[in-house]
Amino acid sequence: FLYRAQTPGTATGDNGTVRMGTSSAPQPDGTLFVLPSHGGRVTISEDDYLEGGPDLVAEIAASSAALDLGPRMDLYRRTGVCE
């Protein structure tokens, strides 16, 4: 929240679906992305989904560690998630 408040051109989301390719649409616990108008890579589709790799993804991996540290981490790396 504080980063977003102090950094123009950023937006955050909570449990939103992010389209990352044709068959991948994870729902990270938290996301932060730079808006396209400020040079960001994520776009917002006509039906209001994020598309592409956000700048930061947060996963709370208490019960889903195998998924979060395996296939999802690989997906995030492939789509250029920075953090």
N, CA, C and O atoms as a GROMACS GRO file, in nm:
protein
  332
    1PHE      N    1   0.082  -0.120   0.000
    1PHE     CA    2   0.000   0.000   0.000
    1PHE      C    3   0.086   0.126   0.000
    1PHE      O    4   0.062   0.219  -0.078
    2LEU      N    5   0.187   0.129   0.087
    2LEU     CA    6   0.273   0.247   0.096
    2LEU      C    7   0.352   0.269  -0.032
    2LEU      O    8   0.366   0.382  -0.078
    3TYR      N    9   0.404   0.161  -0.090
    3TYR     CA   10   0.479   0.174  -0.215
    3TYR      C   11   0.388   0.232  -0.323
    3TYR      O   12   0.427   0.325  -0.395
    4ARG      N   13   0.270   0.178  -0.335
    4ARG     CA   14   0.175   0.226  -0.436
    4ARG      C   15   0.140   0.373  -0.412
    4ARG      O   16   0.134   0.451  -0.507
    5ALA      N   17   0.118   0.410  -0.288
    5ALA     CA   18   0.081   0.548  -0.256
    5ALA      C   19   0.192   0.647  -0.290
    5ALA      O   20   0.164   0.762  -0.325
    6GLN      N   21   0.316   0.603  -0.281
    6GLN     CA   22   0.429   0.692  -0.306
    6GLN      C   23   0.487   0.680  -0.447
    6GLN      O   24   0.578   0.756  -0.482
    7THR      N   25   0.437   0.588  -0.528
    7THR     CA   26   0.495   0.563  -0.660
    7THR      C   27   0.389   0.581  -0.768
    7THR      O   28   0.308   0.491  -0.790
    8PRO      N   29   0.389   0.694  -0.836
    8PRO     CA   30   0.291   0.717  -0.943
    8PRO      C   31   0.305   0.611  -1.053
    8PRO      O   32   0.415   0.570  -1.089
    9GLY      N   33   0.193   0.569  -1.104
    9GLY     CA   34   0.192   0.474  -1.215
    9GLY      C   35   0.188   0.330  -1.173
    9GLY      O   36   0.196   0.241  -1.259
   10THR      N   37   0.178   0.301  -1.043
   10THR     CA   38   0.167   0.163  -0.999
   10THR      C   39   0.025   0.133  -0.954
   10THR      O   40  -0.052   0.222  -0.918
   11ALA      N   41  -0.007   0.006  -0.956
   11ALA     CA   42  -0.137  -0.040  -0.909
   11ALA      C   43  -0.116  -0.173  -0.839
   11ALA      O   44  -0.020  -0.244  -0.868
   12THR      N   45  -0.204  -0.207  -0.749
   12THR     CA   46  -0.195  -0.334  -0.678
   12THR      C   47  -0.325  -0.410  -0.691
   12THR      O   48  -0.430  -0.354  -0.724
   13GLY      N   49  -0.316  -0.539  -0.664
   13GLY     CA   50  -0.435  -0.623  -0.667
   13GLY      C   51  -0.426  -0.729  -0.561
   13GLY      O   52  -0.318  -0.759  -0.509
   14ASP      N   53  -0.540  -0.787  -0.528
   14ASP     CA   54  -0.548  -0.888  -0.424
   14ASP      C   55  -0.630  -1.004  -0.478
   14ASP      O   56  -0.749  -0.988  -0.506
   15ASN      N   57  -0.569  -1.121  -0.492
   15ASN     CA   58  -0.636  -1.242  -0.539
   15ASN      C   59  -0.701  -1.225  -0.676
   15ASN      O   60  -0.806  -1.284  -0.702
   16GLY      N   61  -0.640  -1.147  -0.763
   16GLY     CA   62  -0.693  -1.130  -0.898
   16GLY      C   63  -0.634  -1.229  -0.995
   16GLY      O   64  -0.519  -1.271  -0.979
   17THR      N   65  -0.710  -1.267  -1.096
   17THR     CA   66  -0.661  -1.358  -1.198
   17THR      C   67  -0.571  -1.282  -1.295
   17THR      O   68  -0.605  -1.173  -1.341
   18VAL      N   69  -0.455  -1.342  -1.325
   18VAL     CA   70  -0.360  -1.282  -1.417
   18VAL      C   71  -0.340  -1.379  -1.532
   18VAL      O   72  -0.295  -1.492  -1.511
   19ARG      N   73  -0.371  -1.336  -1.653
   19ARG     CA   74  -0.351  -1.422  -1.770
   19ARG      C   75  -0.204  -1.415  -1.810
   19ARG      O   76  -0.150  -1.308  -1.839
   20MET      N   77  -0.141  -1.532  -1.811
   20MET     CA   78   0.001  -1.543  -1.846
   20MET      C   79   0.015  -1.650  -1.952
   20MET      O   80   0.055  -1.762  -1.922
   21GLY      N   81  -0.016  -1.618  -2.073
   21GLY     CA   82  -0.014  -1.716  -2.180
   21GLY      C   83  -0.154  -1.766  -2.209
   21GLY      O   84  -0.252  -1.722  -2.149
   22THR      N   85  -0.161  -1.860  -2.304
   22THR     CA   86  -0.292  -1.906  -2.349
   22THR      C   87  -0.361  -2.001  -2.252
   22THR      O   88  -0.484  -2.009  -2.250
   23SER      N   89  -0.284  -2.074  -2.170
   23SER     CA   90  -0.348  -2.171  -2.082
   23SER      C   91  -0.315  -2.150  -1.934
   23SER      O   92  -0.345  -2.236  -1.852
   24SER      N   93  -0.254  -2.038  -1.900
   24SER     CA   94  -0.216  -2.014  -1.761
   24SER      C   95  -0.282  -1.887  -1.709
   24SER      O   96  -0.266  -1.780  -1.767
   25ALA      N   97  -0.354  -1.902  -1.600
   25ALA     CA   98  -0.420  -1.786  -1.538
   25ALA      C   99  -0.420  -1.803  -1.387
   25ALA      O  100  -0.524  -1.827  -1.326
   26PRO      N  101  -0.300  -1.790  -1.326
   26PRO     CA  102  -0.296  -1.806  -1.180
   26PRO      C  103  -0.366  -1.691  -1.109
   26PRO      O  104  -0.394  -1.587  -1.168
   27GLN      N  105  -0.392  -1.713  -0.984
   27GLN     CA  106  -0.455  -1.612  -0.901
   27GLN      C  107  -0.362  -1.587  -0.781
   27GLN      O  108  -0.384  -1.643  -0.673
   28PRO      N  109  -0.257  -1.503  -0.800
   28PRO     CA  110  -0.163  -1.478  -0.690
   28PRO      C  111  -0.233  -1.413  -0.571
   28PRO      O  112  -0.335  -1.346  -0.586
   29ASP      N  113  -0.174  -1.434  -0.452
   29ASP     CA  114  -0.230  -1.372  -0.332
   29ASP      C  115  -0.218  -1.221  -0.337
   29ASP      O  116  -0.301  -1.150  -0.279
   30GLY      N  117  -0.118  -1.170  -0.404
   30GLY     CA  118  -0.101  -1.026  -0.419
   30GLY      C  119  -0.020  -0.995  -0.542
   30GLY      O  120   0.070  -1.071  -0.578
   31THR      N  121  -0.050  -0.884  -0.608
   31THR     CA  122   0.027  -0.842  -0.726
   31THR      C  123   0.052  -0.693  -0.720
   31THR      O  124  -0.026  -0.617  -0.662
   32LEU      N  125   0.161  -0.651  -0.780
   32LEU     CA  126   0.191  -0.510  -0.799
   32LEU      C  127   0.240  -0.496  -0.942
   32LEU      O  128   0.324  -0.574  -0.987
   33PHE      N  129   0.189  -0.398  -1.012
   33PHE     CA  130   0.233  -0.379  -1.149
   33PHE      C  131   0.240  -0.232  -1.182
   33PHE      O  132   0.170  -0.149  -1.124
   34VAL      N  133   0.326  -0.203  -1.278
   34VAL     CA  134   0.340  -0.067  -1.328
   34VAL      C  135   0.242  -0.051  -1.444
   34VAL      O  136   0.239  -0.134  -1.535
   35LEU      N  137   0.165   0.054  -1.440
   35LEU     CA  138   0.066   0.077  -1.545
   35LEU      C  139   0.134   0.101  -1.679
   35LEU      O  140   0.241   0.161  -1.684
   36PRO      N  141   0.073   0.055  -1.789
   36PRO     CA  142   0.132   0.074  -1.922
   36PRO      C  143   0.165   0.220  -1.952
   36PRO      O  144   0.262   0.247  -2.024
   37SER      N  145   0.088   0.313  -1.900
   37SER     CA  146   0.115   0.455  -1.927
   37SER      C  147   0.247   0.501  -1.864
   37SER      O  148   0.297   0.608  -1.898
   38HIS      N  149   0.303   0.421  -1.774
   38HIS     CA  150   0.431   0.454  -1.710
   38HIS      C  151   0.540   0.354  -1.748
   38HIS      O  152   0.640   0.342  -1.678
   39GLY      N  153   0.522   0.283  -1.858
   39GLY     CA  154   0.624   0.191  -1.908
   39GLY      C  155   0.610   0.047  -1.862
   39GLY      O  156   0.702  -0.032  -1.884
   40GLY      N  157   0.500   0.011  -1.801
   40GLY     CA  158   0.482  -0.126  -1.753
   40GLY      C  159   0.450  -0.224  -1.864
   40GLY      O  160   0.410  -0.184  -1.974
   41ARG      N  161   0.467  -0.352  -1.836
   41ARG     CA  162   0.447  -0.458  -1.935
   41ARG      C  163   0.310  -0.522  -1.927
   41ARG      O  164   0.266  -0.586  -2.023
   42VAL      N  165   0.240  -0.505  -1.816
   42VAL     CA  166   0.109  -0.566  -1.799
   42VAL      C  167   0.004  -0.482  -1.870
   42VAL      O  168   0.008  -0.359  -1.865
   43THR      N  169  -0.088  -0.548  -1.934
   43THR     CA  170  -0.199  -0.478  -1.996
   43THR      C  171  -0.329  -0.523  -1.928
   43THR      O  172  -0.333  -0.627  -1.862
   44ILE      N  173  -0.431  -0.445  -1.944
   44ILE     CA  174  -0.563  -0.480  -1.892
   44ILE      C  175  -0.652  -0.509  -2.012
   44ILE      O  176  -0.670  -0.423  -2.098
   45SER      N  177  -0.706  -0.630  -2.016
   45SER     CA  178  -0.784  -0.673  -2.132
   45SER      C  179  -0.919  -0.602  -2.135
   45SER      O  180  -0.958  -0.534  -2.040
   46GLU      N  181  -0.989  -0.620  -2.246
   46GLU     CA  182  -1.122  -0.560  -2.260
   46GLU      C  183  -1.220  -0.612  -2.155
   46GLU      O  184  -1.315  -0.544  -2.118
   47ASP      N  185  -1.196  -0.735  -2.109
   47ASP     CA  186  -1.286  -0.792  -2.006
   47ASP      C  187  -1.226  -0.780  -1.866
   47ASP      O  188  -1.261  -0.856  -1.776
   48ASP      N  189  -1.134  -0.682  -1.848
   48ASP     CA  190  -1.079  -0.642  -1.717
   48ASP      C  191  -0.991  -0.745  -1.648
   48ASP      O  192  -0.990  -0.751  -1.525
   49TYR      N  193  -0.917  -0.827  -1.723
   49TYR     CA  194  -0.818  -0.916  -1.666
   49TYR      C  195  -0.679  -0.857  -1.691
   49TYR      O  196  -0.656  -0.791  -1.792
   50LEU      N  197  -0.586  -0.882  -1.597
   50LEU     CA  198  -0.447  -0.848  -1.621
   50LEU      C  199  -0.390  -0.950  -1.717
   50LEU      O  200  -0.421  -1.069  -1.708
   51GLU      N  201  -0.306  -0.904  -1.809
   51GLU     CA  202  -0.241  -0.994  -1.903
   51GLU      C  203  -0.093  -0.964  -1.905
   51GLU      O  204  -0.053  -0.848  -1.916
   52GLY      N  205  -0.011  -1.069  -1.894
   52GLY     CA  206   0.134  -1.054  -1.892
   52GLY      C  207   0.188  -1.078  -1.752
   52GLY      O  208   0.116  -1.118  -1.661
   53GLY      N  209   0.318  -1.052  -1.736
   53GLY     CA  210   0.382  -1.076  -1.606
   53GLY      C  211   0.388  -0.951  -1.521
   53GLY      O  212   0.450  -0.853  -1.561
   54PRO      N  213   0.324  -0.951  -1.404
   54PRO     CA  214   0.332  -0.835  -1.315
   54PRO      C  215   0.476  -0.811  -1.269
   54PRO      O  216   0.561  -0.898  -1.285
   55ASP      N  217   0.503  -0.696  -1.214
   55ASP     CA  218   0.636  -0.664  -1.164
   55ASP      C  219   0.665  -0.736  -1.033
   55ASP      O  220   0.781  -0.769  -1.006
   56LEU      N  221   0.564  -0.761  -0.952
   56LEU     CA  222   0.581  -0.831  -0.825
   56LEU      C  223   0.461  -0.920  -0.802
   56LEU      O  224   0.346  -0.880  -0.824
   57VAL      N  225   0.487  -1.042  -0.758
   57VAL     CA  226   0.381  -1.136  -0.722
   57VAL      C  227   0.408  -1.185  -0.581
   57VAL      O  228   0.522  -1.220  -0.549
   58ALA      N  229   0.308  -1.188  -0.496
   58ALA     CA  230   0.321  -1.239  -0.360
   58ALA      C  231   0.235  -1.363  -0.345
   58ALA      O  232   0.116  -1.361  -0.377
   59GLU      N  233   0.295  -1.469  -0.297
   59GLU     CA  234   0.222  -1.593  -0.270
   59GLU      C  235   0.241  -1.628  -0.123
   59GLU      O  236   0.354  -1.623  -0.073
   60ILE      N  237   0.135  -1.662  -0.054
   60ILE     CA  238   0.143  -1.712   0.082
   60ILE      C  239   0.138  -1.864   0.070
   60ILE      O  240   0.034  -1.922   0.039
   61ALA      N  241   0.253  -1.926   0.094
   61ALA     CA  242   0.270  -2.066   0.057
   61ALA      C  243   0.257  -2.164   0.173
   61ALA      O  244   0.320  -2.269   0.170
   62ALA      N  245   0.178  -2.134   0.272
   62ALA     CA  246   0.164  -2.225   0.386
   62ALA      C  247   0.106  -2.359   0.345
   62ALA      O  248   0.159  -2.464   0.383
   63SER      N  249  -0.001  -2.359   0.269
   63SER     CA  250  -0.065  -2.485   0.231
   63SER      C  251  -0.044  -2.522   0.085
   63SER      O  252  -0.078  -2.632   0.044
   64SER      N  253   0.012  -2.431   0.007
   64SER     CA  254   0.027  -2.457  -0.137
   64SER      C  255   0.172  -2.444  -0.182
   64SER      O  256   0.198  -2.406  -0.296
   65ALA      N  257   0.266  -2.474  -0.094
   65ALA     CA  258   0.409  -2.455  -0.124
   65ALA      C  259   0.453  -2.533  -0.247
   65ALA      O  260   0.528  -2.481  -0.329
   66ALA      N  261   0.408  -2.656  -0.262
   66ALA     CA  262   0.450  -2.737  -0.376
   66ALA      C  263   0.408  -2.672  -0.508
   66ALA      O  264   0.485  -2.673  -0.604
   67LEU      N  265   0.289  -2.618  -0.513
   67LEU     CA  266   0.241  -2.550  -0.633
   67LEU      C  267   0.311  -2.416  -0.652
   67LEU      O  268   0.356  -2.384  -0.762
   68ASP      N  269   0.321  -2.338  -0.544
   68ASP     CA  270   0.378  -2.203  -0.554
   68ASP      C  271   0.527  -2.205  -0.587
   68ASP      O  272   0.575  -2.119  -0.660
   69LEU      N  273   0.601  -2.303  -0.534
   69LEU     CA  274   0.746  -2.309  -0.555
   69LEU      C  275   0.784  -2.397  -0.672
   69LEU      O  276   0.903  -2.409  -0.705
   70GLY      N  277   0.687  -2.459  -0.736
   70GLY     CA  278   0.712  -2.545  -0.851
   70GLY      C  279   0.658  -2.483  -0.978
   70GLY      O  280   0.721  -2.394  -1.035
   71PRO      N  281   0.541  -2.531  -1.025
   71PRO     CA  282   0.486  -2.484  -1.152
   71PRO      C  283   0.460  -2.334  -1.158
   71PRO      O  284   0.486  -2.271  -1.261
   72ARG      N  285   0.411  -2.275  -1.050
   72ARG     CA  286   0.384  -2.131  -1.054
   72ARG      C  287   0.513  -2.050  -1.063
   72ARG      O  288   0.521  -1.953  -1.138
   73MET      N  289   0.616  -2.090  -0.987
   73MET     CA  290   0.742  -2.018  -0.994
   73MET      C  291   0.800  -2.026  -1.135
   73MET      O  292   0.851  -1.926  -1.187
   74ASP      N  293   0.792  -2.143  -1.197
   74ASP     CA  294   0.839  -2.157  -1.335
   74ASP      C  295   0.762  -2.066  -1.429
   74ASP      O  296   0.821  -2.001  -1.515
   75LEU      N  297   0.630  -2.060  -1.413
   75LEU     CA  298   0.547  -1.972  -1.495
   75LEU      C  299   0.586  -1.826  -1.474
   75LEU      O  300   0.599  -1.752  -1.572
   76TYR      N  301   0.604  -1.785  -1.350
   76TYR     CA  302   0.640  -1.647  -1.322
   76TYR      C  303   0.775  -1.612  -1.385
   76TYR      O  304   0.792  -1.501  -1.436
   77ARG      N  305   0.869  -1.703  -1.381
   77ARG     CA  306   1.000  -1.678  -1.445
   77ARG      C  307   0.987  -1.665  -1.596
   77ARG      O  308   1.045  -1.576  -1.657
   78ARG      N  309   0.909  -1.755  -1.655
   78ARG     CA  310   0.892  -1.752  -1.803
   78ARG      C  311   0.825  -1.622  -1.850
   78ARG      O  312   0.856  -1.573  -1.958
   79THR      N  313   0.734  -1.568  -1.768
   79THR     CA  314   0.662  -1.449  -1.812
   79THR      C  315   0.726  -1.320  -1.765
   79THR      O  316   0.670  -1.212  -1.786
   80GLY      N  317   0.844  -1.328  -1.703
   80GLY     CA  318   0.920  -1.209  -1.670
   80GLY      C  319   0.880  -1.136  -1.543
   80GLY      O  320   0.907  -1.017  -1.530
   81VAL      N  321   0.817  -1.207  -1.448
   81VAL     CA  322   0.785  -1.144  -1.320
   81VAL      C  323   0.918  -1.110  -1.252
   81VAL      O  324   1.004  -1.196  -1.236
   82CYS      N  325   0.934  -0.984  -1.214
   82CYS     CA  326   1.062  -0.938  -1.158
   82CYS      C  327   1.085  -0.986  -1.016
   82CYS      O  328   1.196  -1.027  -0.982
   83GLU      N  329   0.984  -0.981  -0.933
   83GLU     CA  330   0.997  -1.017  -0.790
   83GLU      C  331   0.887  -1.114  -0.752
   83GLU      O  332   0.880  -1.158  -0.637
   0.00000   0.00000   0.00000
